[in-house]
């Protein structure tokens, strides 16, 4: 019976954040909040793409963890939502809904988008 449990556990693995071709990456806000998102979504950002690509220029390339000391979690959360939105609706035949941005975070989000090149 223990053998069956081991097989069930191993078949539940769906990817991770480790290794150069990991399925997920971890983005860490300046307050320590962590966001684990699909790598393909994070690559929407030109800055993140540069950090995760190339021949080991950045340590983030090895760990798939990126710390943003100037981006708070309430802004990074919206950035991650945008990455998902962008991937979902790029080259989509569906009607593209408005991406709603609260006025309170608009300036911080603009600065983050500028830094992240997205």
Rosetta silent file (secondary structure, phi, psi, omega in degrees, C-alpha in Angstrom):
SEQUENCE: XXXXXXXXXXXXXXXXXXXXXXXXXXXXXXXXXXXXXXXXXXXXXXXXXXXXXXXXXXXXXXXXXXXXXXXXXXXXXXXXXXXXXXXXXXXXXXXXXXXXXXXXXXXXXXXXXXXXXX
SCORE:     score description
SCORE:     0.000 S_00000001
   1 L     0.000  -37.421  177.949    0.000    0.000    0.000 S_00000001
   2 H   -62.273  -32.532  179.386    2.898    2.374    0.742 S_00000001
   3 H   -64.866  -39.532  178.425    4.135    1.736   -2.784 S_00000001
   4 H   -64.684  -42.642  179.596    0.846    2.995   -4.237 S_00000001
   5 H   -61.233  -39.830  179.674    1.025    6.142   -2.085 S_00000001
   6 H   -63.938  -41.669  179.649    4.553    6.881   -3.340 S_00000001
   7 H   -65.946  -39.362  179.332    3.445    6.597   -6.959 S_00000001
   8 H   -63.529  -42.772  179.372    0.472    8.876   -6.326 S_00000001
   9 H   -62.403  -45.117 -176.816    2.689   11.516   -4.711 S_00000001
  10 H   -69.162  -28.770 -179.495    5.211   11.512   -7.543 S_00000001
  11 H   -78.453  -10.497 -179.905    2.523   11.795  -10.208 S_00000001
  12 L   -86.334   -6.459 -179.897    1.161   14.958   -8.545 S_00000001
  13 L   -69.073  129.868 -176.858    4.269   17.017   -9.308 S_00000001
  14 L  -122.049   14.938  179.807    3.392   19.746  -11.783 S_00000001
  15 L   124.610  174.855 -179.214    6.600   21.717  -12.063 S_00000001
  16 L  -158.172 -170.135 -178.472    8.727   23.899   -9.894 S_00000001
  17 L  -104.456    1.429 -173.855   10.942   26.953   -9.680 S_00000001
  18 L   -99.280  145.565  177.234   14.307   25.199   -9.822 S_00000001
  19 L    94.544  158.675 -175.230   16.571   24.801  -12.818 S_00000001
  20 L   -67.101  -23.665  179.958   17.140   26.823  -15.966 S_00000001
  21 L  -115.998   33.587 -179.299   14.004   25.560  -17.701 S_00000001
  22 L   -61.827  151.261 -179.142   11.660   25.551  -14.699 S_00000001
  23 L   -75.097  -26.676 -176.229    7.955   25.903  -15.368 S_00000001
  24 E  -125.580  157.223  172.780    7.537   28.609  -12.699 S_00000001
  25 E  -128.523  156.100  179.848    9.448   31.620  -11.394 S_00000001
  26 E  -111.526  121.552  176.557    9.244   33.375   -8.043 S_00000001
  27 E  -106.360  129.009 -174.501    8.866   37.145   -7.985 S_00000001
  28 E  -117.911  122.067 -179.952    9.464   38.731   -4.577 S_00000001
  29 L   -75.442  168.795 -177.246    8.117   42.176   -3.666 S_00000001
  30 L   -65.897  -17.722  177.875    9.987   44.653   -1.467 S_00000001
  31 L   -96.772    8.814  176.000    7.882   43.607    1.549 S_00000001
  32 L    90.774   -5.821  179.096    8.820   39.933    1.105 S_00000001
  33 L   -67.689  133.450 -176.655    5.541   38.768   -0.449 S_00000001
  34 E  -107.127  138.046  176.483    6.250   36.021   -2.997 S_00000001
  35 E  -122.063  121.128  177.631    4.398   35.438   -6.251 S_00000001
  36 E  -105.471  115.584 -177.379    4.960   32.156   -8.083 S_00000001
  37 E  -130.117  162.656  178.526    3.830   32.444  -11.675 S_00000001
  38 E   -61.689  138.989 -179.743    4.336   30.531  -14.895 S_00000001
  39 H   -56.436  -43.103 -177.966    7.644   31.329  -16.545 S_00000001
  40 H   -61.539  -31.567  177.655    5.956   32.030  -19.891 S_00000001
  41 H   -71.473  -43.746 -178.727    3.812   34.713  -18.203 S_00000001
  42 H   -63.605  -30.449 -178.428    6.815   36.362  -16.525 S_00000001
  43 L   -70.748   -1.686  171.254    8.645   36.510  -19.870 S_00000001
  44 L   -60.435  -31.230  179.524    6.080   39.143  -20.917 S_00000001
  45 L   -84.067  125.869  176.660    8.496   41.535  -19.202 S_00000001
  46 H   -62.514  -36.384  179.585   11.581   42.414  -21.219 S_00000001
  47 H   -66.393  -47.427  179.517   13.524   42.989  -17.992 S_00000001
  48 H   -64.817  -39.683  178.723   12.582   39.623  -16.499 S_00000001
  49 H   -59.245  -43.457  178.915   13.282   37.920  -19.825 S_00000001
  50 H   -65.137  -37.608 -178.627   16.802   39.387  -19.847 S_00000001
  51 H   -71.200  -31.429 -177.134   17.375   38.319  -16.241 S_00000001
  52 H   -94.599   -6.728 -178.819   16.222   34.739  -16.850 S_00000001
  53 L  -110.862  176.523  175.360   17.938   34.286  -20.221 S_00000001
  54 L    84.669  170.210 -174.457   21.489   34.392  -21.352 S_00000001
  55 L   -81.110   67.803  172.521   24.647   32.713  -20.140 S_00000001
  56 L    63.849   30.757  178.583   24.383   33.266  -16.384 S_00000001
  57 L   -67.517  -32.617 -178.700   24.758   37.031  -16.388 S_00000001
  58 L  -118.131  143.575  177.729   22.311   37.285  -13.498 S_00000001
  59 L   -64.384  -24.469  178.681   22.061   35.009  -10.458 S_00000001
  60 H   -60.664  -26.747  178.702   18.288   34.987  -11.063 S_00000001
  61 H   -60.874  -32.822 -178.392   18.999   32.819  -14.107 S_00000001
  62 H   -84.995  -39.893 -172.061   20.072   30.003  -11.770 S_00000001
  63 H   -96.179  -17.559 -175.040   17.501   30.367   -8.978 S_00000001
  64 L    58.069   30.278  175.664   14.433   31.595  -10.895 S_00000001
  65 E  -122.449  128.224  178.731   13.868   34.031   -8.023 S_00000001
  66 E  -126.146  124.143  177.798   13.781   37.747   -8.638 S_00000001
  67 E   -98.581  131.786  177.336   13.643   40.295   -5.818 S_00000001
  68 L  -112.508  102.775 -175.944   12.237   43.717   -6.581 S_00000001
  69 L   -75.880  -12.467 -179.349   13.370   46.140   -3.882 S_00000001
  70 L  -111.922    6.747 -178.931   11.339   49.018   -5.336 S_00000001
  71 L  -117.984  115.363  178.074    8.054   47.242   -6.106 S_00000001
  72 L   -74.562  161.960 -174.079    5.539   46.704   -3.272 S_00000001
  73 H   -63.285  -35.055 -179.416    3.329   43.614   -3.216 S_00000001
  74 H   -66.656  -25.581  176.443    0.090   45.441   -4.092 S_00000001
  75 H   -84.977  -43.966 -179.972    1.756   46.616   -7.320 S_00000001
  76 H   -62.641  -33.361  175.919    3.562   43.342   -8.099 S_00000001
  77 H   -60.237  -44.915  179.961    0.250   41.529   -7.675 S_00000001
  78 H   -68.397  -35.945  177.185   -1.302   43.718  -10.393 S_00000001
  79 H   -61.888  -44.891  179.031    1.774   43.213  -12.596 S_00000001
  80 H   -63.427  -38.397  176.473    1.362   39.417  -12.319 S_00000001
  81 H   -62.871  -40.542  178.263   -2.329   39.785  -13.175 S_00000001
  82 H   -64.131  -41.172  178.472   -1.328   41.809  -16.234 S_00000001
  83 H   -56.115  -44.984  179.601    1.140   39.128  -17.356 S_00000001
  84 H   -63.566  -45.083  178.579   -1.697   36.576  -17.314 S_00000001
  85 H   -58.636  -47.315 -177.757   -4.024   39.000  -19.128 S_00000001
  86 H   -61.573  -46.995  179.961   -1.398   39.741  -21.786 S_00000001
  87 H   -64.802  -41.379 -177.205   -0.664   36.060  -22.519 S_00000001
  88 H   -64.907  -40.410 -171.949   -4.366   35.171  -22.566 S_00000001
  89 H  -102.392   -6.729  175.587   -5.444   37.902  -24.986 S_00000001
  90 L   -69.229  130.008 -178.722   -2.414   38.292  -27.285 S_00000001
  91 L    58.387   29.408  178.703   -3.359   36.899  -30.708 S_00000001
  92 L   -96.089  142.111  177.051   -6.773   35.945  -29.350 S_00000001
  93 L   -82.096   -7.840 -178.650   -9.832   36.101  -31.549 S_00000001
  94 L   -78.024  159.788  174.763  -11.947   36.946  -28.518 S_00000001
  95 L   -67.274  134.534 -176.734  -13.015   40.435  -27.544 S_00000001
  96 L   -90.804  117.862  179.057  -10.390   41.905  -25.235 S_00000001
  97 L   -73.821  160.408  177.961  -11.845   43.208  -21.973 S_00000001
  98 L   -66.821  139.818  174.663  -10.545   46.368  -20.344 S_00000001
  99 L   -92.742  106.894 -172.820   -7.648   45.877  -17.933 S_00000001
 100 L   -79.679  130.907  177.681   -8.851   47.788  -14.892 S_00000001
 101 L  -124.761  124.970  178.099   -6.303   49.790  -12.891 S_00000001
 102 L   -69.471  135.868 -178.926   -7.251   51.466   -9.629 S_00000001
 103 H   -56.852  -30.726 -178.004   -6.305   55.171   -9.644 S_00000001
 104 H   -63.515  -28.045 -177.711   -4.558   54.784   -6.263 S_00000001
 105 H  -109.399    3.467 -173.482   -1.880   52.516   -7.741 S_00000001
 106 H   -57.000  -45.915 -177.741   -1.702   53.973  -11.261 S_00000001
 107 H   -67.507  -45.382  178.675    1.533   55.924  -10.759 S_00000001
 108 H   -62.369  -38.632  179.802    3.343   53.083   -8.941 S_00000001
 109 H   -67.553  -39.312  177.149    2.144   50.644  -11.608 S_00000001
 110 H   -61.735  -43.529  179.114    3.378   52.932  -14.386 S_00000001
 111 H   -65.474  -40.080  178.186    6.832   53.111  -12.779 S_00000001
 112 H   -65.431  -43.450  179.940    6.923   49.307  -12.349 S_00000001
 113 H   -62.785  -38.464  177.773    5.801   48.768  -15.961 S_00000001
 114 H   -63.689  -46.806  179.055    8.514   51.135  -17.169 S_00000001
 115 H   -63.518  -41.992 -175.720   11.188   49.291  -15.171 S_00000001
 116 H   -81.583   -7.761  179.924    9.895   45.864  -16.218 S_00000001
 117 L    55.697   58.546  178.608    9.547   46.866  -19.892 S_00000001
 118 L  -141.730    0.000    0.000    6.026   45.522  -20.268 S_00000001
